[in-house]
């Protein structure tokens, strides 16, 4: 298992709402089989463990 420490990017839209983004390493995304033609993923958040899981949609 590979681990990296990343920063969350915070920004505001034109209406003042806050948005967040995290940039994923492209190697990880490619290894998952995600590409411009098949870019759908499933995002899960476990509140108890405070973990986010990203899976490629089948």
C-alpha positions as CSV (number, residue, x, y, z in Angstrom):
1,X,0.0,0.0,0.0
2,X,1.3,3.4,-1.0
3,X,0.5,6.5,1.2
4,X,0.9,10.2,0.5
5,X,0.3,13.3,2.5
6,X,-1.8,15.7,0.4
7,X,-3.4,19.1,1.0
8,X,-7.1,19.9,0.5
9,X,-7.6,22.9,-1.7
10,X,-10.3,25.4,-0.5
11,X,-11.9,27.9,-2.8
12,X,-15.1,30.0,-3.0
13,X,-17.4,30.3,-6.0
14,X,-19.1,33.4,-7.2
15,X,-21.9,33.1,-4.6
16,X,-19.5,32.7,-1.7
17,X,-20.0,28.9,-1.2
18,X,-16.9,27.0,-0.2
19,X,-15.7,24.2,-2.4
20,X,-12.9,21.6,-1.8
21,X,-10.7,19.6,-4.1
22,X,-7.9,17.0,-3.6
23,X,-5.5,16.2,-6.5
24,X,-4.9,12.4,-6.8
25,X,-1.7,11.0,-8.2
26,X,-2.3,10.2,-11.8
27,X,-0.5,6.8,-11.4
28,X,-3.2,5.7,-8.9
29,X,-6.0,6.9,-11.1
30,X,-4.6,5.0,-14.1
31,X,-4.0,1.9,-12.0
32,X,-7.7,2.0,-11.1
33,X,-8.6,2.0,-14.8
34,X,-10.1,5.5,-14.7
35,X,-9.5,7.4,-18.0
36,X,-11.3,10.2,-19.9
37,X,-13.7,7.8,-21.5
38,X,-14.5,5.8,-18.3
39,X,-14.2,8.3,-15.4
40,X,-17.1,7.4,-13.1
41,X,-16.1,6.4,-9.6
42,X,-17.9,5.6,-6.3
43,X,-17.0,7.8,-3.3
44,X,-17.7,6.4,0.2
45,X,-17.2,8.2,3.5
46,X,-17.0,6.3,6.8
47,X,-17.9,8.8,9.5
48,X,-16.8,6.6,12.4
49,X,-13.3,5.9,10.9
50,X,-13.1,9.3,9.2
51,X,-12.0,7.6,6.0
52,X,-12.8,8.3,2.3
53,X,-12.8,5.4,-0.1
54,X,-12.8,5.8,-3.9
55,X,-13.7,2.9,-6.1
56,X,-14.0,2.6,-9.9
57,X,-17.6,2.2,-10.9
58,X,-18.1,-1.2,-12.6
